[in-house]
Amino acid sequence: MAKYTRFTSLALAGVMLALSGCAASSQAADEDQSARLALGTKATYAAPAEDVEYSKAPDEFEPVLIEHVARHGSRLLSSKKYDDLITQLWEMAKKENALTETGERLGPVVGQITAVHEKVGYGMLSTLGEHEHQKMAERAYDRMEDLFEDAEDEDKKINFVTSGVDRAVDSAQNFVQGLVDEDKDLKSLISKPRMDKDVLYFHDTDQAYNDFIDNDPVLAETLEKVEEDPQIVEASKHVLARLFTEEIINKLDSGAIDLVDRGKGKKHLESVVDAAMYLYELYVIAPGMGEDYQVDFSEFVTADDALVLSRVSEAEDFYEKGPSIAGNDVTYKMADVLLADMLDAVAGVREGKTEQAADFRFAHAEEIIPLAALLKLPGSETAQPADTLFSYDNNAWRGAEVAPMGANIQWDVFANDDQDVIVRMLYNEKETAFGFDCKPIEEGSFFYADTELERCLGDLTK
């Protein structure tokens, strides 16, 4: 029989303590990930670690171009609706003495959120959103410093293009600021941002896409099924029960309440799910405005309830902007114009037509999500069968990973003296392999010949 000495016991205790610590760390990481996923596409940008290292280009290859497209930075609510409707419901409950102790605290917090929005502007970048693109520009400079130094030596332009929407224009300006902070001599090379809605706001004008969103019966039925999920209804009632008495909840359940927002007058609050989802919208916007007003909205919406409620917005983004329903590419085929713009610039390096050092584009989730689906980037590879509802259990798509605030796709382009051209893709600043049957210059490499990308991606733009 083995003999356990005091030393052995202490050693075992140490091992158990270490294992316990690992388990606790793992659990905390899982909880952090769940909390982030619950924010969906409203998640703030997760910058790479400061010590991140990128693959070095092969010898004799020098950086010649950056092709970049990004979603705007973290923003405030797009318009006066969710905050206003919750305020109206809260005021009604206050008059009827139908608030819980927690519910009493909700009104002043929402009032502060509204005050920030009225000061900064609905739909505008938050302070954090401004910083996200400034910092991203600094990292781009550090990653491709030789490119920018060569641009100064050769007087190459650095182009900025936006959708024309204020938050995209402001993100471009923040990015410019980040570059100039790194190297003030770049200022004279930076073009005045121009607007290109055809390339960076294509969701608004694509007729087939808008017809699908407005009239497709399968889409409408699918999203209706998502909202009718018993777990969504249960979570909604659980959220409201923390804030309101049964009288208010019963009124909402019976259809006795119909509130209309005092902004554009288009949004209604008329059900338990409506009320919970509008509270959820405040929950997900709060982290992005943390430098303007710090609020822990989890007092009103728990992390567990938020993760359940996120299924509604996640499904909407997946079906309306992403891989969507199998056999129907209308939600992402329209991104071909953006892909073509990037491929043309890369082809122009070999042909001697691309004279700029970089193209920095600023758009929206409605452009990034379709482009990710068109390219089949990680998480965006798989459409959903029409007879199976999208869920985290059956699909890898996650809004917080596919298109958080500031989401970006960057192609770093390199060339040698023989005019061989290679491209490396970064997706949210992580080296990412091209999909389909694209073959890198060697196994395991993140670099691809420009001619190879034209071969394996060219059909996507036809």
C-alpha positions in Angstrom: 0.0 0.0 0.0 1.3 3.4 -0.9 2.3 5.7 2.0 1.3 9.3 1.9 3.8 11.6 3.7 3.0 15.1 4.9 5.0 16.4 1.8 2.8 14.2 -0.5 -0.3 15.6 1.1 0.9 19.2 0.7 1.9 18.5 -2.9 -1.6 17.0 -3.6 -3.2 20.0 -1.9 -1.1 22.3 -4.1 -2.1 20.4 -7.3 -5.8 20.5 -6.3 -5.5 24.2 -5.6 -3.9 24.8 -9.0 -6.6 22.8 -10.7 -9.3 24.7 -8.8 -7.7 27.9 -10.0 -7.6 26.7 -13.6 -11.2 25.7 -13.4 -12.2 29.1 -11.9 -10.2 30.9 -14.7 -11.8 28.8 -17.3 -15.3 29.4 -15.9 -14.6 33.2 -15.8 -13.4 33.1 -19.4 -16.6 31.2 -20.4 -18.7 33.8 -18.6 -16.9 36.7 -20.3 -17.4 35.1 -23.7 -21.1 34.5 -23.0 -21.5 38.1 -21.9 -19.8 39.3 -25.0 -21.9 37.1 -27.3 -25.0 38.4 -25.6 -24.1 41.9 -27.1 -24.3 40.6 -30.6 -23.1 43.1 -33.3 -23.3 45.9 -30.6 -20.2 44.4 -28.9 -17.4 46.9 -28.7 -14.2 46.2 -30.7 -11.8 43.7 -29.2 -8.3 44.9 -30.1 -5.5 42.4 -30.5 -3.0 41.9 -27.8 -0.2 44.4 -27.7 2.4 41.7 -28.3 0.6 40.2 -31.4 3.1 39.2 -34.1 2.3 38.9 -37.8 3.9 36.6 -40.3 6.9 38.2 -42.0 6.6 38.5 -45.8 9.1 36.4 -47.8 12.5 38.0 -48.4 12.6 40.6 -51.1 8.9 41.4 -50.7 8.1 45.0 -49.6 4.7 46.4 -48.5 3.1 48.4 -51.3 -0.6 48.7 -50.5 -3.3 48.3 -47.8 -6.9 47.6 -48.9 -9.1 48.1 -45.9 -12.8 48.2 -45.0 -14.2 48.7 -41.5 -17.5 49.2 -39.8 -17.8 52.5 -37.9 -16.7 52.5 -34.2 -19.0 52.1 -31.2 -22.0 54.3 -31.4 -25.0 55.5 -29.5 -28.6 54.4 -30.2 -29.4 55.1 -33.9 -32.5 57.2 -33.0 -34.8 58.2 -30.2 -37.0 55.1 -29.8 -35.9 52.4 -27.3 -34.9 54.8 -24.6 -38.1 56.8 -25.2 -40.5 53.9 -25.2 -39.0 52.4 -22.0 -39.3 55.9 -20.4 -42.9 56.0 -21.4 -43.6 52.6 -19.9 -41.7 53.5 -16.8 -43.7 56.7 -16.3 -46.9 54.9 -16.8 -45.9 52.3 -14.2 -44.8 55.0 -11.8 -48.2 56.7 -12.0 -49.9 53.4 -11.3 -47.6 52.5 -8.4 -46.6 49.4 -10.4 -42.8 49.5 -10.1 -40.6 47.1 -8.0 -37.7 48.5 -5.9 -35.4 47.7 -8.8 -37.8 49.2 -11.3 -37.8 52.5 -9.4 -34.1 52.9 -10.2 -34.6 52.2 -13.9 -36.2 55.5 -14.8 -33.3 57.8 -13.7 -30.7 55.5 -15.4 -32.6 55.6 -18.7 -33.0 59.4 -18.3 -29.2 59.7 -18.1 -28.8 57.5 -21.2 -31.2 59.8 -23.0 -29.3 62.9 -21.8 -26.0 61.6 -23.2 -27.7 60.9 -26.5 -29.2 64.4 -26.6 -25.8 65.9 -25.9 -23.7 63.7 -28.3 -26.3 62.9 -30.9 -28.3 59.8 -31.7 -26.5 57.6 -34.1 -23.2 59.3 -33.5 -20.0 57.7 -32.3 -19.4 57.4 -28.6 -16.1 58.5 -27.1 -15.0 54.9 -27.1 -16.0 54.6 -30.7 -13.7 57.5 -31.6 -10.8 55.9 -29.8 -11.4 52.5 -31.5 -10.4 53.7 -34.9 -7.6 56.0 -33.7 -6.0 53.0 -32.0 -6.6 50.8 -35.1 -4.8 53.4 -37.3 -1.9 53.4 -34.9 -1.7 49.6 -35.1 -1.9 49.7 -38.9 1.0 52.2 -38.9 3.1 50.0 -36.7 2.3 46.9 -38.7 3.1 48.5 -42.1 5.5 51.3 -41.1 7.7 50.7 -44.2 4.7 51.2 -46.4 3.9 54.6 -44.9 7.6 55.7 -45.0 7.8 54.7 -48.7 4.6 56.7 -49.3 6.3 59.8 -48.0 9.4 59.2 -50.1 7.3 58.5 -53.2 4.5 61.0 -52.6 1.8 58.3 -52.7 -1.7 59.2 -51.7 -3.6 57.6 -48.8 -7.3 57.4 -49.8 -10.3 57.6 -47.5 -13.8 56.6 -48.6 -17.0 56.5 -46.6 -20.7 55.7 -46.9 -21.4 59.4 -46.2 -23.3 58.6 -43.0 -22.0 60.7 -40.1 -20.7 57.9 -37.9 -18.7 56.5 -40.9 -17.3 59.9 -41.8 -16.3 60.5 -38.2 -14.7 57.1 -38.0 -12.6 58.0 -41.1 -11.5 61.2 -39.4 -10.6 59.4 -36.2 -8.5 57.0 -38.3 -6.8 59.9 -40.0 -6.0 61.3 -36.5 -4.5 58.0 -35.5 -2.2 58.0 -38.5 -1.1 61.6 -38.1 -0.5 61.1 -34.4 2.0 58.4 -35.5 3.6 60.4 -38.2 2.6 64.0 -38.8 4.3 64.0 -42.3 1.5 61.7 -43.5 -1.0 64.6 -43.3 -0.2 66.0 -46.7 -0.7 62.6 -48.4 -4.1 61.9 -46.9 -7.0 62.6 -49.3 -10.1 64.3 -48.2 -12.7 61.6 -47.5 -15.1 61.0 -50.4 -18.4 59.4 -50.3 -19.2 56.2 -52.3 -22.7 54.8 -51.5 -22.6 52.3 -54.3 -19.6 50.5 -52.7 -20.1 51.3 -49.0 -23.9 51.6 -48.6 -25.0 49.0 -51.2 -27.7 47.5 -48.9 -29.8 50.6 -49.3 -30.0 50.6 -53.1 -29.9 46.9 -54.0 -33.4 46.2 -55.3 -33.4 42.4 -55.0 -32.2 42.7 -51.4 -34.8 45.2 -50.4 -37.5 43.2 -52.0 -36.3 40.1 -50.0 -36.4 42.1 -46.7 -39.8 43.6 -47.4 -41.7 40.8 -49.1 -40.1 37.3 -48.6 -42.7 35.1 -46.9 -40.1 32.5 -45.7 -38.0 35.2 -44.1 -41.0 36.8 -42.4 -42.2 33.4 -41.1 -38.7 32.4 -39.9 -38.2 35.6 -37.9 -41.7 35.3 -36.5 -40.9 31.8 -35.2 -37.8 33.1 -33.5 -39.8 35.8 -31.6 -42.4 33.2 -30.6 -39.8 30.9 -29.1 -41.1 30.0 -25.6 -37.7 30.7 -24.1 -37.7 34.2 -25.5 -41.2 34.8 -24.0 -40.1 33.3 -20.6 -36.9 35.4 -20.5 -39.0 38.5 -21.4 -41.4 38.0 -18.5 -38.4 37.3 -16.2 -36.9 40.6 -17.1 -40.1 42.6 -16.7 -40.9 40.9 -13.3 -37.7 42.4 -11.9 -39.0 45.9 -12.8 -42.8 46.0 -12.9 -45.7 44.5 -11.0 -48.1 41.9 -12.4 -50.6 44.6 -13.4 -48.3 46.1 -16.0 -47.1 42.7 -17.3 -50.7 41.5 -17.7 -51.6 44.7 -19.6 -48.8 44.1 -22.0 -49.7 40.4 -22.3 -53.3 41.3 -23.1 -52.5 44.0 -25.7 -53.9 46.8 -23.5 -50.8 48.9 -24.0 -49.6 50.5 -27.2 -46.9 53.1 -26.9 -45.3 54.9 -29.9 -41.9 56.4 -29.8 -41.7 60.2 -29.8 -38.7 60.3 -32.2 -39.7 59.2 -35.7 -43.0 57.8 -34.5 -42.5 54.4 -36.2 -41.7 52.0 -33.3 -44.4 50.6 -31.0 -44.2 49.0 -27.6 -47.2 46.7 -27.3 -46.1 43.4 -25.8 -44.0 41.7 -23.1 -41.4 40.8 -25.7 -41.3 44.3 -27.1 -40.6 45.8 -23.7 -37.9 43.2 -22.9 -36.3 43.6 -26.3 -36.1 47.4 -25.9 -34.6 47.0 -22.5 -32.1 44.6 -24.1 -31.3 47.3 -26.7 -30.3 49.6 -23.8 -28.3 46.7 -22.3 -26.2 46.2 -25.4 -25.6 49.8 -26.1 -24.3 50.6 -22.6 -20.8 49.1 -22.9 -20.1 51.2 -26.0 -20.9 54.5 -24.2 -18.9 53.6 -21.1 -16.5 56.6 -21.6 -19.5 59.0 -21.7 -21.7 57.5 -19.0 -20.9 54.3 -17.0 -23.9 52.2 -16.3 -24.2 48.5 -15.3 -27.4 47.7 -16.9 -27.2 44.1 -15.6 -29.2 45.3 -12.6 -32.2 45.5 -14.9 -31.4 42.7 -17.4 -29.3 39.7 -16.2 -26.5 38.3 -18.3 -28.5 35.0 -18.7 -31.6 36.8 -19.8 -29.6 38.9 -22.2 -28.1 35.9 -23.8 -31.5 34.4 -24.4 -33.0 37.7 -25.8 -30.0 38.1 -28.0 -31.3 35.2 -30.1 -33.8 37.7 -31.7 -31.3 40.2 -32.9 -28.7 37.5 -33.8 -31.3 35.7 -35.9 -32.3 39.0 -37.6 -28.7 39.8 -38.5 -27.9 36.3 -39.6 -31.0 36.0 -41.8 -31.2 39.6 -43.1 -27.5 40.4 -43.6 -25.5 37.2 -43.3 -25.4 33.6 -44.7 -29.2 33.5 -44.3 -31.3 30.7 -45.8 -29.6 27.9 -47.8 -30.0 28.4 -51.5 -30.5 32.1 -51.4 -27.5 34.4 -51.7 -29.4 37.7 -52.0 -28.3 38.9 -48.6 -24.6 38.8 -49.4 -24.2 38.6 -53.2 -24.6 42.4 -53.3 -21.2 42.7 -51.5 -19.6 41.8 -54.8 -19.2 45.5 -55.6 -17.0 46.0 -52.5 -15.0 42.8 -53.2 -14.4 43.9 -56.8 -13.2 47.3 -55.6 -10.6 45.6 -53.4 -9.5 43.1 -56.0 -9.2 45.8 -58.7 -6.8 47.7 -56.5 -4.7 44.6 -55.9 -4.6 43.8 -59.6 -3.6 47.4 -60.3 -0.3 46.8 -58.4 0.9 44.3 -61.0 -0.5 46.4 -63.8 1.1 49.6 -62.6 -2.4 51.3 -62.3 -2.6 51.4 -58.5 -0.7 54.5 -57.4 -2.0 55.0 -53.9 -0.4 53.5 -50.8 -3.7 52.6 -49.1 -7.5 52.7 -49.4 -9.3 53.0 -46.1 -13.0 52.5 -46.3 -15.6 53.1 -43.6 -19.1 51.5 -43.7 -21.6 49.6 -41.6 -22.6 46.2 -40.3 -24.9 46.0 -43.4 -21.7 45.9 -45.5 -19.3 44.0 -43.3 -21.6 41.1 -42.6 -22.5 40.4 -46.3 -18.8 40.7 -47.3 -17.8 38.2 -44.6 -20.5 35.8 -45.9 -19.5 36.3 -49.5 -15.9 35.5 -48.6 -17.0 32.7 -46.2 -14.8 34.1 -43.5 -14.7 32.2 -40.2 -18.2 31.9 -38.7 -19.9 33.0 -41.9 -19.4 29.8 -43.9 -22.8 28.2 -43.5 -26.3 29.1 -44.5 -29.2 27.7 -42.6 -31.7 25.1 -44.0 -35.1 26.6 -44.4 -36.7 24.0 -42.1 -34.2 24.5 -39.2 -34.1 27.8 -37.2 -30.7 29.3 -36.7 -29.2 28.8 -33.3 -25.8 28.7 -31.6 -26.2 24.9 -31.4 -26.4 24.4 -35.2 -24.4 27.3 -36.7 -21.1 28.9 -36.0 -22.2 32.5 -36.8 -21.8 34.9 -33.9 -22.5 38.6 -34.3 -20.0 39.7 -31.7 -17.2 37.9 -33.7 -18.4 38.5 -37.2 -19.2 42.2 -37.0 -18.7 43.9 -33.7 -18.3 47.7 -33.7 -15.2 48.6 -35.7 -15.1 45.2 -37.4 -12.6 45.3 -40.3 -11.2 43.3 -43.2 -7.7 44.4 -44.2 -5.5 43.1 -47.1 -1.8 43.8 -46.7 -0.2 43.7 -50.2 3.5 43.1 -50.9 5.5 43.1 -54.1 9.1 42.3 -55.2 11.3 43.7 -57.9 9.9 41.1 -60.4 6.4 42.5 -59.8 5.3 39.4 -58.1 2.4 40.4 -55.8 1.2 38.6 -52.6 -1.6 39.4 -50.2 -2.2 38.7 -46.5 -5.7 39.1 -45.1 -6.5 40.3 -41.6 -10.0 39.9 -40.2 -10.5 42.0 -37.1 -6.7 42.3 -37.2 -6.1 38.5 -37.0 -4.3 36.7 -39.8 -7.0 34.8 -41.7 -6.8 32.3 -44.5 -8.8 32.9 -47.6 -11.5 30.3 -48.1 -12.8 28.4 -51.1 -10.0 26.6 -52.8 -7.5 29.5 -52.6 -4.0 28.1 -52.2 -1.3 30.1 -50.3 2.2 30.5 -51.6 3.2 27.6 -49.4 1.4 25.3 -47.0 0.5 27.0 -43.7 1.3 30.5 -45.0 -1.2 33.4 -44.8 0.3 34.9 -48.1 -1.5 34.4 -51.4 -0.4 35.4 -54.9 -2.6 38.1 -56.4 -3.2 35.9 -59.5 -4.4 33.0 -57.2 -6.9 35.3 -55.5 -8.2 36.4 -58.9 -8.6 32.7 -59.8 -10.4 31.6 -56.7 -12.4 34.7 -55.9 -12.9 36.2 -59.3 -16.2 34.4 -59.9 -17.7 36.0 -56.8 -17.7 39.4 -58.5 -19.5 38.2 -61.7 
